[in-house]
Amino acid sequence: MTGPLEGRVAIVTGAARGIGAATARVLVAQGARVVLADVDGAGVERVAGELGPAAVARCADVTDEDAVAGLVATAVGTFGRLDVLHNNAVAQDPRDTDTVGAPDEAWRGAFDLVVMAAVYGCRHAIPAMVGTGGGSIVNTSSGAAVNPTGSHVAYGTAKAALETLSAYTAANYGTRGIRSNVVAPGFVLTEGVREVFDDAAVARFAEGAAAGRVCTPEDVAEVVAFLASDAARYVSGQVVRVTGGGARPLVW
């Protein structure tokens, strides 16, 4: 029995751990072949090694347009096509505090990694996708895009811009077979979160979710896979907030 993504080829950025690694695993399990990218070369090689010949790893800084173009070339050169782009690279700057306090470097860093990296991805992936009949772009946003937390102002603002970019991409390229959507998790129990929050803190976050537990990377990855599949063929320009039914999105 073939999977829902059989024959599809995807690029996943920020794939060394967390949501990106989980997404790569789910996509491969559903039949896709995947190019995994991250600045953590050893980490992304490890994840790709788990997935076997259906995955290749590339150490890449997606704020560099040439590096992003190289990822698309790798997908097409290795697997023959490109159908899915998951713009998922992320980092947070401890200097990113509030509107007045965050320095220019924090603002530029957030917009380069969140917005411009996605622009580069779309710029190079869309022509490849159109050439084979279309494709799906899935952008990872955050509850911070709509729920200001008092800190991480540049990050949250960049995520809001990413959501708008995704909507414009859907509107601009829908007639050419391109779908563009956003997955926007709240608090996600990634490796990075485990390094910062103890069990008691995680339990408090779980209390804020109607589901009674915190979100896992796999929860988000399954939504990405759905948006990448034909089951979502008429879903475009949307933001799917993966928050467990909580009263408000939490920042992941």
C-alpha positions as CSV (number, residue, x, y, z in Angstrom):
1,M,0.0,0.0,0.0
2,T,1.4,3.4,-1.0
3,G,1.5,6.3,1.3
4,P,-0.3,9.6,0.6
5,L,3.0,11.3,-0.3
6,E,4.4,8.5,-2.5
7,G,6.5,9.9,-5.2
8,R,6.7,13.4,-3.7
9,V,9.9,15.2,-3.0
10,A,10.2,17.7,-0.2
11,I,12.7,20.2,1.3
12,V,12.5,20.7,5.1
13,T,14.6,23.4,6.6
14,G,15.5,23.5,10.3
15,A,15.5,19.8,10.2
16,A,18.2,18.8,12.7
17,R,15.7,18.5,15.5
18,G,12.3,19.6,16.7
19,I,9.5,20.2,14.3
20,G,11.7,19.9,11.2
21,A,13.2,16.5,12.2
22,A,9.7,15.2,13.1
23,T,8.3,16.5,9.8
24,A,11.1,14.8,7.8
25,R,10.3,11.5,9.6
26,V,6.6,11.8,8.9
27,L,7.0,12.7,5.3
28,V,9.3,9.8,4.6
29,A,6.9,7.5,6.5
30,Q,4.2,8.6,4.1
31,G,6.3,7.9,1.0
32,A,8.1,11.1,0.3
33,R,11.8,11.6,-0.4
34,V,13.3,14.5,1.5
35,V,16.2,17.0,1.5
36,L,16.9,18.0,5.1
37,A,18.7,21.3,5.7
38,D,20.1,22.9,8.8
39,V,23.1,24.9,10.0
40,D,23.7,22.0,12.4
41,G,25.4,19.8,9.9
42,A,26.0,16.9,12.3
43,G,22.4,17.0,13.5
44,V,20.9,17.0,10.1
45,E,23.2,14.2,9.0
46,R,22.1,12.1,12.0
47,V,18.4,12.5,11.2
48,A,18.9,11.8,7.5
49,G,20.9,8.7,8.5
50,E,17.9,7.4,10.4
51,L,15.7,7.7,7.3
52,G,17.9,5.9,4.8
53,P,18.0,6.4,1.1
54,A,14.8,8.4,1.0
55,A,16.6,11.3,2.7
56,V,19.7,13.5,2.0
57,A,21.2,16.0,4.4
58,R,22.7,19.4,3.6
59,C,24.4,21.8,6.0
60,A,22.9,25.1,4.8
61,D,22.3,28.6,6.1
62,V,18.9,29.6,4.6
63,T,19.6,33.3,5.1
64,D,22.0,32.8,2.1
65,E,20.1,32.8,-1.1
66,D,22.7,30.8,-2.9
67,A,22.5,28.1,-0.2
68,V,18.7,27.9,-0.7
69,A,19.1,27.7,-4.5
70,G,21.5,24.8,-3.8
71,L,18.8,23.0,-1.8
72,V,16.4,23.2,-4.7
73,A,19.1,22.0,-7.1
74,T,19.8,19.1,-4.7
75,A,16.2,18.0,-4.6
76,V,15.8,18.1,-8.4
77,G,19.2,16.7,-9.1
78,T,18.9,13.8,-6.6
79,F,15.2,12.9,-6.8
80,G,14.2,14.4,-10.1
81,R,11.6,17.0,-8.9
82,L,10.3,19.2,-6.1
83,D,6.8,19.1,-4.7
84,V,6.9,20.3,-1.1
85,L,8.8,23.1,0.7
86,H,8.6,23.4,4.5
87,N,10.1,26.7,5.6
88,N,10.8,25.9,9.2
89,A,14.2,27.3,10.1
90,V,14.1,29.3,13.4
91,A,16.3,30.8,16.1
92,Q,15.7,33.3,18.9
93,D,18.0,36.0,19.9
94,P,18.3,36.7,23.7
95,R,18.6,40.4,22.8
96,D,15.1,40.3,21.2
97,T,13.3,41.9,24.2
98,D,10.8,44.7,23.4
99,T,10.2,47.4,20.8
100,V,12.6,49.9,22.3
101,G,15.2,47.5,23.7
102,A,15.7,45.1,20.9
103,P,18.8,46.1,18.8
104,D,18.8,46.4,15.0
105,E,20.8,43.1,14.8
106,A,18.0,41.2,16.5
107,W,15.4,42.7,14.2
108,R,17.5,42.0,11.1
109,G,18.3,38.5,12.3
110,A,14.7,37.6,12.9
111,F,13.6,39.0,9.5
112,D,16.5,37.3,7.6
113,L,15.8,33.9,9.1
114,V,12.0,33.9,9.2
115,V,11.0,36.1,6.3
116,M,13.8,36.4,3.8
117,A,14.7,32.7,4.1
118,A,11.1,31.9,3.1
119,V,11.2,34.4,0.3
120,Y,14.4,32.7,-1.0
121,G,12.7,29.3,-0.7
122,C,9.7,30.4,-2.6
123,R,11.8,32.2,-5.2
124,H,13.7,29.1,-6.1
125,A,11.2,26.3,-5.3
126,I,8.2,27.7,-7.1
127,P,9.7,27.6,-10.6
128,A,10.7,24.0,-10.0
129,M,7.3,23.1,-8.7
130,V,5.4,24.8,-11.6
131,G,7.6,22.8,-14.0
132,T,6.1,19.5,-12.7
133,G,2.5,20.7,-12.2
134,G,2.6,22.5,-8.9
135,G,3.4,22.0,-5.3
136,S,2.8,22.8,-1.7
137,I,4.6,25.3,0.5
138,V,4.2,25.1,4.3
139,N,5.6,27.8,6.5
140,T,6.1,27.4,10.3
141,S,4.8,30.4,12.2
142,S,4.1,30.8,15.9
143,G,1.5,31.9,18.4
144,A,3.8,34.9,18.8
145,A,2.5,36.2,15.5
146,V,-0.9,37.0,17.0
147,N,-0.4,36.9,20.7
148,P,2.3,39.4,21.9
149,T,4.0,38.0,25.0
150,G,5.9,41.1,26.1
151,S,9.2,39.8,24.7
152,H,10.6,38.4,21.4
153,V,9.1,41.4,19.6
154,A,11.2,41.0,16.5
155,Y,10.5,37.2,16.3
156,G,6.8,37.7,16.7
157,T,6.7,40.5,14.2
158,A,8.7,38.4,11.7
159,K,6.3,35.5,12.1
160,A,3.3,37.8,11.5
161,A,5.0,38.9,8.3
162,L,5.6,35.3,7.3
163,E,1.9,34.6,7.6
164,T,1.2,37.5,5.2
165,L,3.9,36.4,2.8
166,S,2.2,32.9,2.7
167,A,-1.2,34.4,1.9
168,Y,0.3,36.5,-0.9
169,T,2.1,33.5,-2.3
170,A,-1.1,31.6,-2.4
171,A,-2.9,34.4,-4.2
172,N,-0.1,35.0,-6.7
173,Y,0.6,31.4,-7.7
174,G,-2.6,29.5,-7.1
175,T,-3.5,29.4,-10.8
176,R,-0.1,27.8,-11.5
177,G,-0.7,24.9,-9.1
178,I,1.0,26.3,-6.0
179,R,-0.6,26.1,-2.6
180,S,0.9,28.0,0.4
181,N,-0.2,27.6,4.0
182,V,1.0,28.2,7.5
183,V,1.2,25.8,10.5
184,A,1.3,27.9,13.7
185,P,2.0,25.9,16.8
186,G,1.8,27.2,20.4
187,F,4.1,25.6,23.0
188,V,5.8,22.6,21.5
189,L,7.8,20.1,23.6
190,T,10.9,20.1,21.5
191,E,14.4,19.3,22.6
192,G,15.2,23.0,23.0
193,V,12.1,23.4,25.3
194,R,13.2,20.5,27.4
195,E,16.6,22.2,27.9
196,V,14.9,25.3,29.3
197,F,11.7,24.1,31.1
198,D,11.5,21.6,33.9
199,D,8.7,19.1,34.2
200,A,6.7,21.3,36.5
201,A,6.8,24.2,34.0
202,V,5.7,21.8,31.2
203,A,2.8,20.6,33.3
204,R,1.7,24.2,33.7
205,F,1.7,24.7,30.0
206,A,-0.4,21.5,29.6
207,E,-3.0,23.0,31.9
208,G,-3.6,25.8,29.4
209,A,-4.5,23.5,26.6
210,A,-8.0,22.0,26.2
211,A,-6.3,18.8,25.1
212,G,-4.8,18.4,28.6
213,R,-1.2,18.0,27.3
214,V,1.4,19.9,25.5
215,C,2.0,19.8,21.7
216,T,4.7,17.5,20.4
217,P,6.7,18.0,17.3
218,E,4.9,15.0,15.8
219,D,1.6,16.8,16.3
220,V,2.8,19.6,14.1
221,A,4.5,17.3,11.6
222,E,1.2,15.5,10.9
223,V,-0.4,18.8,10.0
224,V,2.5,19.7,7.7
225,A,2.1,16.3,6.0
226,F,-1.6,16.9,5.5
227,L,-1.1,20.3,4.0
228,A,1.5,18.8,1.7
229,S,-0.8,16.0,0.5
230,D,-3.6,15.9,-2.1
231,A,-6.1,15.6,0.8
232,A,-5.5,19.4,1.2
233,R,-5.7,20.1,-2.5
234,Y,-8.2,23.0,-2.0
235,V,-6.6,24.3,1.1
236,S,-4.4,27.4,0.4
237,G,-3.7,30.7,2.0
238,Q,-4.7,29.4,5.4
239,V,-3.1,29.4,8.9
240,V,-3.6,26.3,10.9
241,R,-3.1,27.0,14.6
242,V,-2.0,23.9,16.4
243,T,-2.7,24.9,19.9
244,G,-4.6,22.0,21.5
245,G,-7.8,24.0,21.7
246,G,-6.3,26.4,24.3
247,A,-7.9,29.8,24.9
248,R,-5.0,31.5,23.2
249,P,-1.9,30.4,21.3
250,L,1.3,30.0,23.3
251,V,4.7,30.8,22.0
252,W,6.8,27.7,21.0
